[in-house]
């Protein structure tokens, strides 16, 4: 049955046939550093609920500063209860409305000899058919793009105040 389903899906995709779609069931948010009260989180909606797979979202605003050449964390949150949020919305939300996914810790490079610096970027995102969220940091000058991949089908961790995995840094 799985093989038949996969073959039919491949035929539909190849022949341009219509398929049933409902989009993804969750909205995804990137936490940003801010002066928000302790009982609120400042998040940017990067992928709204019901986005179809392979559809790309390009956010012209807000412009963010990406730190290159040093360790950074990208804390990702998800929600099934905030269906009205749109891509690009900058929100202050209660942590109880969000579930934290494992953050991505990495060091992004700007070139062989660029060292540590900050680069103004905007974001682009898309959800793939294999269950990953691709988040692109696009340099404002258009010269560079940095791809970050998050698995959105992994187990979701509920954040607590004593959670040792809680990120200390974020994109500003």
N, C-alpha and C positions, 0 to 999 in steps of 0.2 A: 504494500500500500504506500509506503514511503517512497519507494522508487517510482511508482506510477505518479504520485503527486509531484515529485521533483522533475520528472520528465515532462509532465503537463505544464508546470510552471516555466520550465525552460522553453517549451514550444510557444507559450503565451508571450514570453518576453521577446523571443526571436521574431514572432509574427506580428507583434504590435497589438496583440489582443488585450482586451480590458480585463483587469483583475479587481477583485474586491479589496478595498483598502479602508482603513479607518485611522491610519496614522499611529503614532506612538501613544502609549497610555499615560505618559508622565511628562511634566515640564522639567527642564534642567536649568540650573542656576549656578553661576560662578560667584563665590563670595569675594567681596572687595574690602580693602582696608578703609575704615571710615571712623568718624567720631560718633557713631550711633550709640544710643544708650545700651547698657549691658543686656537688657531684656529684648533687644532687637538685633537683627543681622542685616547688613546692607548687601544685597545680592543683585546681580544682573541676570535677567532672563535671557539665556542664549538659545534655548530651543523650547518653543511652546508646545503644549499638549496638542495632539492630533496632527503633528507634522508628518507628512508622508516620507517614507524611506527614500533616500537618495536626493531629496529636495534640499537645496542649500539655502542657508540664511546668511545674508551679509549685513553686518551692522556698521553703519557709517558713524554712529555715535553710540556710546561715549568713546572718546579717545583715551586710551590707557597708557601707562608707562610700563614697559616690559624690561626687567633687569636681565642683562646678558652677562655671561661669564661668572655668575655666582649662583648658589643654590636658591631655587624658588619653589614655592608650593602653589598648586592650583586646587583649592578646595571646591569640590563639586557637590551640589545639593540637588535633590529631586523632590517633586511633590505631585500627588494625584488630586489634591483638593483645591489647587489654584488654577482652575481651567481658564480663567479670564485674562491671564497674563499674556502679553505679547512679546515677541522677540525685541530686545533692546530696552525693555522696561527696567528702570533702576528703582528698586524697591527696598523698603525697610520692613522686614517681616519678623513675626515672632518665631523663634526657633522650633516651636511645636508644630508649625505648619510645614516644616521641611525635614527631610531625612538626609543624612550625610552619607555620601559615597566615599570610598577610600580616596584620599587626595593623591594627586600626581606630584611627586617630587622629582625635580630634574635640574640640570644646568643647560641652558640654551646658549649657543655660541653665535657670535656675529661675524666670525671670520677667524683666520689663523692668528692674527696679531691684534685683534680688536680689544682684548682685555675686558675689564668690567665697565659697563656703561648702561645707560637707560635709553630705550628707543620708544618713540611714540607709535602705538599700534591701534588698530581696530580689530574687531573679531569677525570671523565667519565660522559657521558650524553646519554640520549635516550628520544625520543618523544613517548608518550603513545597513545593508540587508543582513550582515552577519552579527549585528548587535553591538557595534561600537559607535561611540560618539566622537566624531572628528572635530576638534576645535582648532582653528587656524588663527594665529596671531599674524596679522598682515601689517608690515611696516607702512607708515603713512607715505613715505617716499616711493612706495611700490616696488622697491628693489628686492625685498626679502619676505619670506613667509616661513613660519615655524608651525609644524603640525604636532598636535598633542592628541593622543588617542585614549579614550576612557572606555572601559567595558561597562555597558549599561545593563548587562544581564547577570552580573555577579550579585552576590548576596548584599543587601543593603544593611548598613549598620546604623542603628539609632544612636544619635549623639547623646552623651551624658556629660555632666560637668567634670567627672573624674576619668574621662576617656583619655588614655595616654596618646592616642593617635590624633588627637585634636590638633589641627595645624596652627602654627604660630605666625606664619607669614602668608601673604596673599599678594595678588596683583593689585597695584594701586591705581 
